[in-house]
């Protein structure tokens, strides 16, 4: 029993290892970028990955400088520059999408610890500053002039039981995704077992985001 | 790290007018200009597409300016690999995105498309078109597309890849006029199939085998919202007959549109959604819906109903 179980696990590990060494950071970054772009809520910040990419970009830029100083042929230099530009674009686009989401779901993100933990230090600082500024602005322009019951930024009026003026990401939005491996039903949240039984590899699927949230976090699904 | 304030600009040779959809009609105004499709339905779908969307998931796609969208689509396609035959000797290139080369004259090397295009532009290599770009294969695919409802196997980004190749290395493609018209035909057949498939939506999950990136982009906004509406109907109690909520701006997780649906959920998707949309157009008069009022599509759908 134990041997029969360990074999597929072993081959899985070997597979993982092989994909790990054949996958460049840019590939990983691109995946994170695509997922971030398609997911309705903000995803975990890829701190290590971003750090590595930044390091690589810096290295490549200094290389380009060296090549220029050495008067290496213009073609090679321009090709390296293109490569750096592409990595730059990817990184910037990733960070920008995250900022866009933070701006949009500001209060909701800061309210929930789970979301706050998904942000990087800088993003957290941005979110806090944004909230303060936005709160102050709304207070000064509108809220302070309203009757006492209606002065909250988060609530329609004091009678509201919960914060009903905070826009939250719609987790029931439909997204398009592709599993990068076969996903058995047990990998999905049990509460959605009636909706989805299993997922084939590489099959393009339109599906409700909340069904696939768990396998997405485990990296078994790529959003398209 | 150097401060990079200016946005990612594509090299000059990339800035050709972008229209993956119409090779021949490059002077058409915009990417999402579908005027050559005759079906009113398509115009309808596209008007929805280009009019933007309020949904969170799609918002990151739709409010992009056209140039951003173009940049992103091209960017993704340019990472597909293609074979080149260099005519110069060059050392290996150790890029951030991987190592390529070394390059020797007349020895085939695999490189990403952007590199191939850059070298081709400078006349340093000939591109070897991927195997699927051949008259035999494409004819077979086209026949398959016409005969069956399923999509034939083609690369995920076949529209973009063929577009880039035709733009930058047309001389390297054997029988290029034939190939080009075949690809256009395939694309038209498939886009048409995508539209007809929209009618077969069911509620919780829809799968499509071999659908390509561009086809996904075409229906993303529309079908995302349609499916979401179906899902909400499914969740809501079937006996409620409340009037539709006429204030769609307020963020609120409750379903706003309720339709009494008897029996099991196998909607004639587009039909029902269109009716909801039409109803909405008359009641809530949001600017986006007004776009639809004048379409023949609405009229014809009302007649059917």
Interface residues (C-beta under 8 A of the other chain):
Chain A: X24 X25 X26 X27 X30 X34 X37 X38 X39 X40 X53 X54 X56 X57 X58 X60 X61 X75 X76 X78 X79 X80 X82 X83 X84 X85 X86 X87 X88 X89 X90 X92 X93 X97 X100 X101 X104 X165 X166 X167 X168 X169 X170 X172 X173 X174 X175 X176 X195 X196 X200 X203 X204 X205 X206 X207 X208 X209 X211 X224
Chain B: X1 X2 X4 X8 X11 X55 X56 X57 X58 X59 X60 X61 X71 X72 X75 X76 X79 X90 X91 X93 X95 X96 X97 X98 X114 X115 X118 X119 X122 X124 X204 X205 X206 X207 X208 X209 X210 X211 X213 X216 X220 X223 X224 X225 X227 X228 X231 X232 X251 X253
